[in-house]
Amino acid sequence: MFPSKRVQSLVGRRVHVEMKGEKSVLEGVLTSADEYLNLHLSKVNELEDGERKRQLGSVVVRGNNVVLLTPLEERTQE
């Protein structure tokens, strides 16, 4: 599967994004992605050392800064 098709399949899901040269990572809902793998995330939290550092809201990440994009498991409500 092409990377852009795989990323498109993650739209609407929570994802974990690691970026070049950053100590922190982002977690949020992938709202959209384009052919350059630029990402628009909503409900974003910035994490540092596994702990929430701050809440950012809506964020656009340039595709060439993304090192790793990982889907997060959906939490089930009991």
C-alpha positions in Angstrom: 0.0 0.0 0.0 1.3 3.5 -0.9 2.1 5.7 2.1 -0.4 8.3 1.2 -3.2 5.7 0.8 -2.3 4.3 4.2 -2.3 7.7 5.8 -5.7 8.5 4.2 -7.1 5.4 5.8 -6.2 6.9 9.2 -8.4 10.0 8.8 -10.8 10.3 11.7 -8.6 8.2 14.0 -6.3 9.2 16.9 -2.7 9.1 15.9 0.8 9.6 17.5 3.2 11.8 15.4 6.9 12.0 16.0 8.8 14.8 14.3 12.4 15.6 13.3 14.5 17.2 16.0 11.7 17.3 18.5 11.8 15.9 22.1 8.0 16.0 22.3 5.4 14.1 20.2 1.9 15.0 19.2 -1.2 12.9 19.7 -4.5 13.9 18.2 -7.2 13.1 15.7 -6.1 13.1 12.1 -8.5 15.4 10.3 -6.9 15.4 6.8 -3.7 14.7 4.9 -2.6 15.6 1.4 -0.3 14.1 -1.3 2.8 15.6 0.4 1.7 13.9 3.7 1.1 17.3 5.3 -1.2 16.5 8.3 -4.0 18.5 9.9 -4.7 17.2 13.5 -7.4 18.3 15.9 -7.7 17.8 19.7 -3.9 17.7 19.9 -1.9 17.1 23.0 1.8 17.6 23.2 3.6 14.8 25.1 7.1 14.9 26.6 8.5 11.8 28.2 5.1 10.1 27.9 3.3 12.8 29.9 1.0 15.5 28.7 2.8 18.8 28.5 0.1 21.0 27.0 -3.1 21.0 24.9 -2.7 22.6 21.5 -6.1 22.2 19.8 -5.8 22.3 16.0 -2.3 21.8 14.4 -0.9 21.5 10.9 2.3 19.5 10.5 4.4 19.8 7.4 5.0 16.4 5.8 8.7 16.6 5.5 9.0 17.0 9.3 7.2 13.8 10.1 9.4 10.9 11.1 6.7 8.4 12.4 2.9 8.3 12.2 1.3 5.6 14.4 -2.4 4.9 14.8 -3.5 4.7 18.5 -5.8 2.0 19.8 -9.4 3.2 20.2 -10.5 3.2 23.8 -13.7 1.3 24.4 -16.3 2.8 26.7 -17.5 0.4 29.4 
